[in-house]
Amino acid sequence: MQSGTLSSPSTRTINPIDLVEDVISGREWTYDRRCETEVAVEAPGNWCDYGMFFAWSEDLGALHFSCALDMRVQPRLMSHVYELLAKLNERLWMGHFAIWVEEGIPMFRHTVRLSEGLNQDLIGELMELAISECERYYPAFQFVIWGGRTAEDAIASSMLDTVGQA
Protein backbone atom coordinates (compact mmCIF):
# COMPACT_ATOMS: atom_id res chain seq x y z
CA MET A 1 0.00 0.00 0.00
CA GLN A 2 1.32 3.46 -0.90
CA SER A 3 1.74 6.03 1.82
CA GLY A 4 -1.19 8.46 1.90
CA THR A 5 -3.57 6.14 0.04
CA LEU A 6 -6.65 4.68 1.65
CA SER A 7 -6.58 0.89 1.40
CA SER A 8 -9.37 -1.52 0.59
CA PRO A 9 -11.75 -2.54 3.40
CA SER A 10 -10.03 -5.92 3.75
CA THR A 11 -6.72 -4.36 4.78
CA ARG A 12 -5.70 -1.80 7.39
CA THR A 13 -7.28 1.59 6.66
CA ILE A 14 -5.43 4.86 7.05
CA ASN A 15 -7.51 7.39 8.92
CA PRO A 16 -8.44 10.05 6.32
CA ILE A 17 -8.51 12.69 9.06
CA ASP A 18 -4.73 12.14 9.40
CA LEU A 19 -4.40 12.96 5.68
CA VAL A 20 -6.61 16.05 6.09
CA GLU A 21 -4.44 17.15 9.00
CA ASP A 22 -1.30 16.73 6.84
CA VAL A 23 -2.78 18.92 4.07
CA ILE A 24 -3.89 21.58 6.56
CA SER A 25 -0.47 21.62 8.23
CA GLY A 26 1.17 22.13 4.84
CA ARG A 27 -1.01 25.17 4.23
CA GLU A 28 -0.31 26.51 7.72
CA TRP A 29 -4.02 26.92 8.47
CA THR A 30 -5.36 26.92 12.02
CA TYR A 31 -7.15 23.70 12.97
CA ASP A 32 -8.48 21.72 15.91
CA ARG A 33 -8.36 17.93 15.85
CA ARG A 34 -11.44 17.25 17.96
CA CYS A 35 -11.14 13.47 17.98
CA GLU A 36 -9.90 10.61 15.79
CA THR A 37 -12.74 11.13 13.30
CA GLU A 38 -13.16 14.94 13.20
CA VAL A 39 -11.16 18.07 12.51
CA ALA A 40 -12.23 21.72 12.34
CA VAL A 41 -10.26 24.16 10.20
CA GLU A 42 -10.11 27.91 9.64
CA ALA A 43 -9.48 28.47 5.93
CA PRO A 44 -8.69 31.96 4.62
CA GLY A 45 -10.70 33.32 1.70
CA ASN A 46 -11.13 36.59 -0.15
CA TRP A 47 -14.52 37.41 1.41
CA CYS A 48 -14.00 35.92 4.87
CA ASP A 49 -12.32 33.10 6.77
CA TYR A 50 -14.27 29.91 6.18
CA GLY A 51 -14.97 27.34 8.85
CA MET A 52 -14.26 23.91 7.38
CA PHE A 53 -15.21 20.73 9.18
CA PHE A 54 -14.22 17.17 8.22
CA ALA A 55 -15.77 14.00 9.66
CA TRP A 56 -14.91 10.42 8.78
CA SER A 57 -17.34 7.53 9.09
CA GLU A 58 -15.52 4.22 8.96
CA ASP A 59 -18.87 2.37 8.93
CA LEU A 60 -19.98 4.22 5.80
CA GLY A 61 -16.51 4.42 4.30
CA ALA A 62 -17.08 8.12 3.70
CA LEU A 63 -15.49 11.49 4.41
CA HIS A 64 -17.95 14.35 4.94
CA PHE A 65 -16.87 17.96 4.90
CA SER A 66 -18.48 21.33 5.10
CA CYS A 67 -17.31 24.89 4.53
CA ALA A 68 -19.27 27.48 6.52
CA LEU A 69 -19.58 31.09 5.39
CA ASP A 70 -18.94 33.72 8.04
CA MET A 71 -22.48 35.12 8.14
CA ARG A 72 -25.79 34.45 9.85
CA VAL A 73 -29.27 34.35 8.37
CA GLN A 74 -32.03 35.96 10.40
CA PRO A 75 -35.10 33.69 10.81
CA ARG A 76 -37.28 36.18 8.92
CA LEU A 77 -35.04 35.75 5.83
CA MET A 78 -34.86 31.94 5.82
CA SER A 79 -37.46 31.49 3.06
CA HIS A 80 -35.49 33.86 0.79
CA VAL A 81 -32.24 32.03 1.54
CA TYR A 82 -33.86 28.64 0.91
CA GLU A 83 -34.88 29.90 -2.52
CA LEU A 84 -31.31 31.03 -3.11
CA LEU A 85 -29.98 27.62 -2.00
CA ALA A 86 -32.25 25.83 -4.47
CA LYS A 87 -31.13 28.05 -7.34
CA LEU A 88 -27.44 27.77 -6.43
CA ASN A 89 -27.61 23.99 -6.06
CA GLU A 90 -29.01 23.71 -9.59
CA ARG A 91 -25.70 25.15 -10.79
CA LEU A 92 -23.40 22.77 -8.89
CA TRP A 93 -22.01 19.48 -10.16
CA MET A 94 -20.48 18.44 -6.85
CA GLY A 95 -21.60 19.24 -3.33
CA HIS A 96 -24.45 21.49 -2.30
CA PHE A 97 -25.25 24.53 -0.22
CA ALA A 98 -27.31 24.15 2.94
CA ILE A 99 -28.14 26.06 6.12
CA TRP A 100 -27.08 24.98 9.58
CA VAL A 101 -30.54 25.88 10.85
CA GLU A 102 -29.75 26.07 14.58
CA GLU A 103 -27.05 28.66 13.94
CA GLY A 104 -28.41 30.23 10.74
CA ILE A 105 -25.10 29.70 8.94
CA PRO A 106 -24.92 28.96 5.18
CA MET A 107 -22.42 26.30 4.20
CA PHE A 108 -21.16 24.20 1.34
CA ARG A 109 -21.32 20.45 2.02
CA HIS A 110 -20.05 17.35 0.28
CA THR A 111 -19.41 13.69 1.10
CA VAL A 112 -16.88 11.45 -0.65
CA ARG A 113 -16.99 7.67 -0.65
CA LEU A 114 -13.53 6.34 0.07
CA SER A 115 -13.80 3.01 -1.74
CA GLU A 116 -11.66 4.31 -4.61
CA GLY A 117 -8.93 5.67 -2.37
CA LEU A 118 -7.95 9.01 -0.96
CA ASN A 119 -4.69 10.92 -0.97
CA GLN A 120 -3.43 14.36 -0.05
CA ASP A 121 -3.90 15.67 -3.60
CA LEU A 122 -7.58 14.70 -3.62
CA ILE A 123 -8.13 16.25 -0.19
CA GLY A 124 -6.51 19.47 -1.43
CA GLU A 125 -8.79 19.43 -4.49
CA LEU A 126 -11.86 18.96 -2.30
CA MET A 127 -10.81 21.89 -0.10
CA GLU A 128 -10.30 24.04 -3.19
CA LEU A 129 -13.72 23.00 -4.54
CA ALA A 130 -15.43 24.08 -1.32
CA ILE A 131 -13.60 27.39 -1.07
CA SER A 132 -14.09 28.11 -4.77
CA GLU A 133 -17.87 27.59 -4.58
CA CYS A 134 -18.12 29.64 -1.38
CA GLU A 135 -16.08 32.46 -2.91
CA ARG A 136 -18.15 32.41 -6.09
CA TYR A 137 -21.51 32.63 -4.33
CA TYR A 138 -20.67 34.57 -1.16
CA PRO A 139 -21.89 37.84 -2.75
CA ALA A 140 -25.22 36.21 -3.66
CA PHE A 141 -25.80 35.36 0.01
CA GLN A 142 -24.88 38.93 0.97
CA PHE A 143 -27.26 40.38 -1.63
CA VAL A 144 -30.16 38.35 -0.23
CA ILE A 145 -29.32 38.69 3.48
CA TRP A 146 -28.21 42.33 3.57
CA GLY A 147 -29.36 43.76 0.25
CA GLY A 148 -32.93 42.51 0.24
CA ARG A 149 -32.62 41.17 -3.31
CA THR A 150 -34.42 38.20 -4.80
CA ALA A 151 -32.49 34.97 -5.31
CA GLU A 152 -32.40 35.37 -9.09
CA ASP A 153 -31.26 38.99 -8.88
CA ALA A 154 -28.64 38.11 -6.26
CA ILE A 155 -27.16 35.37 -8.44
CA ALA A 156 -27.15 37.58 -11.53
CA SER A 157 -25.51 40.43 -9.63
CA SER A 158 -22.90 38.21 -8.00
CA MET A 159 -21.90 36.63 -11.30
CA LEU A 160 -20.97 39.93 -13.00
CA ASP A 161 -17.33 40.04 -13.99
CA THR A 162 -15.66 43.30 -13.08
CA VAL A 163 -13.28 44.98 -15.48
CA GLY A 164 -10.44 47.27 -14.47
CA GLN A 165 -9.47 48.48 -11.03
CA ALA A 166 -10.92 51.05 -8.67
C-alpha positions as CSV (number, residue, x, y, z in Angstrom):
1,M,0.0,0.0,0.0
2,Q,1.3,3.5,-0.9
3,S,1.7,6.0,1.8
4,G,-1.2,8.5,1.9
5,T,-3.6,6.1,0.0
6,L,-6.6,4.7,1.6
7,S,-6.6,0.9,1.4
8,S,-9.4,-1.5,0.6
9,P,-11.7,-2.5,3.4
10,S,-10.0,-5.9,3.7
11,T,-6.7,-4.4,4.8
12,R,-5.7,-1.8,7.4
13,T,-7.3,1.6,6.7
14,I,-5.4,4.9,7.0
15,N,-7.5,7.4,8.9
16,P,-8.4,10.1,6.3
17,I,-8.5,12.7,9.1
18,D,-4.7,12.1,9.4
19,L,-4.4,13.0,5.7
20,V,-6.6,16.0,6.1
21,E,-4.4,17.1,9.0
22,D,-1.3,16.7,6.8
23,V,-2.8,18.9,4.1
24,I,-3.9,21.6,6.6
25,S,-0.5,21.6,8.2
26,G,1.2,22.1,4.8
27,R,-1.0,25.2,4.2
28,E,-0.3,26.5,7.7
29,W,-4.0,26.9,8.5
30,T,-5.4,26.9,12.0
31,Y,-7.1,23.7,13.0
32,D,-8.5,21.7,15.9
33,R,-8.4,17.9,15.8
34,R,-11.4,17.2,18.0
35,C,-11.1,13.5,18.0
36,E,-9.9,10.6,15.8
37,T,-12.7,11.1,13.3
38,E,-13.2,14.9,13.2
39,V,-11.2,18.1,12.5
40,A,-12.2,21.7,12.3
41,V,-10.3,24.2,10.2
42,E,-10.1,27.9,9.6
43,A,-9.5,28.5,5.9
44,P,-8.7,32.0,4.6
45,G,-10.7,33.3,1.7
46,N,-11.1,36.6,-0.1
47,W,-14.5,37.4,1.4
48,C,-14.0,35.9,4.9
49,D,-12.3,33.1,6.8
50,Y,-14.3,29.9,6.2
51,G,-15.0,27.3,8.8
52,M,-14.3,23.9,7.4
53,F,-15.2,20.7,9.2
54,F,-14.2,17.2,8.2
55,A,-15.8,14.0,9.7
56,W,-14.9,10.4,8.8
57,S,-17.3,7.5,9.1
58,E,-15.5,4.2,9.0
59,D,-18.9,2.4,8.9
60,L,-20.0,4.2,5.8
61,G,-16.5,4.4,4.3
62,A,-17.1,8.1,3.7
63,L,-15.5,11.5,4.4
64,H,-17.9,14.3,4.9
65,F,-16.9,18.0,4.9
66,S,-18.5,21.3,5.1
67,C,-17.3,24.9,4.5
68,A,-19.3,27.5,6.5
69,L,-19.6,31.1,5.4
70,D,-18.9,33.7,8.0
71,M,-22.5,35.1,8.1
72,R,-25.8,34.5,9.8
73,V,-29.3,34.4,8.4
74,Q,-32.0,36.0,10.4
75,P,-35.1,33.7,10.8
76,R,-37.3,36.2,8.9
77,L,-35.0,35.8,5.8
78,M,-34.9,31.9,5.8
79,S,-37.5,31.5,3.1
80,H,-35.5,33.9,0.8
81,V,-32.2,32.0,1.5
82,Y,-33.9,28.6,0.9
83,E,-34.9,29.9,-2.5
84,L,-31.3,31.0,-3.1
85,L,-30.0,27.6,-2.0
86,A,-32.3,25.8,-4.5
87,K,-31.1,28.1,-7.3
88,L,-27.4,27.8,-6.4
89,N,-27.6,24.0,-6.1
90,E,-29.0,23.7,-9.6
91,R,-25.7,25.1,-10.8
92,L,-23.4,22.8,-8.9
93,W,-22.0,19.5,-10.2
94,M,-20.5,18.4,-6.9
95,G,-21.6,19.2,-3.3
96,H,-24.4,21.5,-2.3
97,F,-25.3,24.5,-0.2
98,A,-27.3,24.2,2.9
99,I,-28.1,26.1,6.1
100,W,-27.1,25.0,9.6
101,V,-30.5,25.9,10.8
102,E,-29.8,26.1,14.6
103,E,-27.1,28.7,13.9
104,G,-28.4,30.2,10.7
105,I,-25.1,29.7,8.9
106,P,-24.9,29.0,5.2
107,M,-22.4,26.3,4.2
108,F,-21.2,24.2,1.3
109,R,-21.3,20.4,2.0
110,H,-20.0,17.3,0.3
111,T,-19.4,13.7,1.1
112,V,-16.9,11.5,-0.7
113,R,-17.0,7.7,-0.7
114,L,-13.5,6.3,0.1
115,S,-13.8,3.0,-1.7
116,E,-11.7,4.3,-4.6
117,G,-8.9,5.7,-2.4
118,L,-8.0,9.0,-1.0
119,N,-4.7,10.9,-1.0
120,Q,-3.4,14.4,0.0
121,D,-3.9,15.7,-3.6
122,L,-7.6,14.7,-3.6
123,I,-8.1,16.3,-0.2
124,G,-6.5,19.5,-1.4
125,E,-8.8,19.4,-4.5
126,L,-11.9,19.0,-2.3
127,M,-10.8,21.9,-0.1
128,E,-10.3,24.0,-3.2
129,L,-13.7,23.0,-4.5
130,A,-15.4,24.1,-1.3
131,I,-13.6,27.4,-1.1
132,S,-14.1,28.1,-4.8
133,E,-17.9,27.6,-4.6
134,C,-18.1,29.6,-1.4
135,E,-16.1,32.5,-2.9
136,R,-18.1,32.4,-6.1
137,Y,-21.5,32.6,-4.3
138,Y,-20.7,34.6,-1.2
139,P,-21.9,37.8,-2.8
140,A,-25.2,36.2,-3.7
141,F,-25.8,35.4,0.0
142,Q,-24.9,38.9,1.0
143,F,-27.3,40.4,-1.6
144,V,-30.2,38.3,-0.2
145,I,-29.3,38.7,3.5
146,W,-28.2,42.3,3.6
147,G,-29.4,43.8,0.2
148,G,-32.9,42.5,0.2
149,R,-32.6,41.2,-3.3
150,T,-34.4,38.2,-4.8
151,A,-32.5,35.0,-5.3
152,E,-32.4,35.4,-9.1
153,D,-31.3,39.0,-8.9
154,A,-28.6,38.1,-6.3
155,I,-27.2,35.4,-8.4
156,A,-27.2,37.6,-11.5
157,S,-25.5,40.4,-9.6
158,S,-22.9,38.2,-8.0
159,M,-21.9,36.6,-11.3
160,L,-21.0,39.9,-13.0
161,D,-17.3,40.0,-14.0
162,T,-15.7,43.3,-13.1
163,V,-13.3,45.0,-15.5
164,G,-10.4,47.3,-14.5
165,Q,-9.5,48.5,-11.0
166,A,-10.9,51.0,-8.7
